[in-house]
Amino acid sequence: MASVPHTPLLGDRPFDPRMEGGSYRRIDRRYIYGGVAAVIVICFLALNPFREVGPGSRGVLMTFSSVHGDVLAPGLHLILPIAQSVVQMNVQVQNFQNKEEAASRDLQTVHTEVAINYHITPEDAAWIYQHVGTLSEVESRVIAPAISNAVKAATAHYDAADLIVQRDKVALEIDTLLRTALQSYRVIIDAVNITDFQFSDEFTAAIEAKQVAQQQAQQAAFTLDKVRVDAQQQVLQAQAHATAQVAAAEGQAKANTMVTATLSPSILQQLAIERWNGVLPIYLGAGAPMPFLSAGR
């Protein structure tokens, strides 16, 4: 029986690994590589590799809790997610207040409330974070003890009563001590103000009594000065009045002398005639001349 040649059908074509199989594998690898890269990029972006440092701050770059020496300036920065992180340190002026108890030179207990303005040096933000910590830790570990020492040292140089009068001088001394103490920690003092002094109740009562006594003494001195001035004014007025009376008497005497010197018998007779009312006296004394009869002689 003659054999019939076999014509392979389309589905019966033998598989050649050098043809279709190899091409299929190359296509699959490109897709796999592209998909893996896409997944990596998506995961990288999902982990947010960007960090922004705000204005007035500096960024401290850390890799697995290890502080880098470089300080990040304000702006957007790229970091390695999970491995790296950024701690922001505020370099703007900060305010810190503290209340300290100290003894004055005359051994009075004084409670002093101090307010300071300070800032950290921006270029040393990483050093400060590594050696001290955050700003709150800088205040509690460095600034508060420095204020305590400065207040105690400055207060001991003054009597309690002088602290209020010389407040600005005391604040300047505290300022100088703080600048020296905080310089090594890269902390800059901008201003120091003493907001309040508080003393014991006994000392406060003694100060008030002293002020009342001083006011009373000043009032008494003022009253005495007023009495002295009034007395001097009265003496001056009496002297002026007496001088005026003497001057008036002297003037009258001189006037009388001048009038007497100018009066002659004929002038006196004339004045009498001018003042006579024309009525002769009814009674005349013995030997009294008749008025005006001698005028014709």
Disulfide bonds with the S-S distance in Angstrom:
none
